[in-house]
C-alpha cells in the first residue's frame, strides 16, 4: 500500500543566505508553515529551527550559532523546496525574506529560533511610494503597476479584464495597497462587481468573485466521522482528518443590518446638487453565481434595511464626467463580499500543495440520518466551497493542509452559468 499524504515531507532545499554566505537548515528545522489567503496580496510563511551554539563537549572549540554567525537580523533570503505526495512547494527562484527572528527558547548550547517570512514584493511595496496618475481600464492599470513598479514578468501575473475605467493618483501608497483599493471598484466583463487581489504559488492574481465561484471543484474531500485505518493509509488522502468546524452559519440578522439583501443608496451629484436614489434588491437585481442552492431569504425581504450615502466623483480627470460611476458597482460589490462570507467552515486534510487560495473544492459530509443508502450526504452542509485561507504545515512527523472555506448558500450548486 502506498504511503499517505499525511506523512512527513522531504525538504529538498531549505537554506538561508546573506551577503554571499549560505547556511542549510534542513536537519535543524522543527516545522515550516506556508500561508496563502484571498485577503493577502502576498504569500507568507514561518519556520522554527534549533540553532546549536556554545562549545564542543571537550571545550576545545567554540561553536557559533547561525543566528549570530550569519548573522540573522532581517531581509535574509530563505529558499525552500518541499517535495510532497501531491506537488512541490518551490520558492527557490523567488525566495522569502526574513522580517524578524525572535529566539523562542534559550539554553547554554542551543537556541530555538522562529523566522517570520514574507514575499519580497511586500518589501518592495514599502520601499517604493507611487505618486503617478492613472487613467483607463482598471485591469490595464493593475497590470501596469505590477510590471513597472514591482518588476513582475507576465508569467507571474494573472489579471482578469474589467469593463469599467477609473482615474486615480497613487498618493504615495505602495503598489499592493493601491490594487487592493481597486478591488471593490472593479466590475468584470460579465458578472457582479467585486474582485480579490492575492498571491499564490503561481504568482499574483486579480480575479472577480463571480469568476472564482464559476470554477469546477479542483478536488473532493469527504468526512465520515472516522478514518478507515490511520493517517499513513493512502486511502485517507482525500478525507477530512478532523470534524469540520463551522465558525459562521447564515447570520440573517447581521446580513439584514448590513444591507446584504436589500439596500438603499443615495448619490449626491455636485454638478446639479441633486440626489439620486437607487434601491438594490438581490431578488430583483439578481445574483449571477452561487456556490450552493437558493438564498435563504428569497422573496422575503420587503424593504431596504440599510442606507448608504455617496458623493459622485465629478471632474477629477475628465471635465464634467463621473469618474467610475459608483451606481454601477457600489451596491453589487458590497452585496457580493457580504454574501460570500455567509458560511465559514474550517477543515484539515492530508497535505496537498496542488491546492491554492481561490480554488473551489467539493466537501461531502456524511449524513446523520440512519438510512445512509437513501441519504448518504448531508444535503445542507455538503457542496462546493471557496478556499479563503490556506496553510500547508510540515514537521518532522506529519504534513497536512488546513483551510478556511466560505460560501454564500446551503446545499449543492443548482444555479446555472
Secondary structure, DSSP 8 states (H G I E B T S, - for coil): --B-TTB--EEEEEEEEETTEEEE-GGGEEEEEEEEETT-SS-EEEEEEEEE-EE-TTSSSEE--HHHHHT--S--EEEEEEE-SS-EEEEEEEEEEEEE--EEEE-SSEEEEEEEEEEHHHHHHHH--B--EE-SBHHHHHHHHHHHTS---GGGEEE--BS-B--EE-TTB-HHHHHHHHHTT--BSSS-S-EEEEEETTEEEEEEHHHHHTS--S-EEEE-SS-SS-TTBGGGTTBBSS--EEEEE--HHHHHHTTSSEEEEEEEETTTTEEEEEEEEHHHH--S--SSSS-TTTTT--S---EEEEE--BSSSSTT-BSS-GGGTHHHHHHHHHHHTSEEEEEEEE--TT--TT-EEEEEEB--SS-TTT--B-TTT-EEEEEEEEEEEEESSBEEEEEEEEESSSSS-----
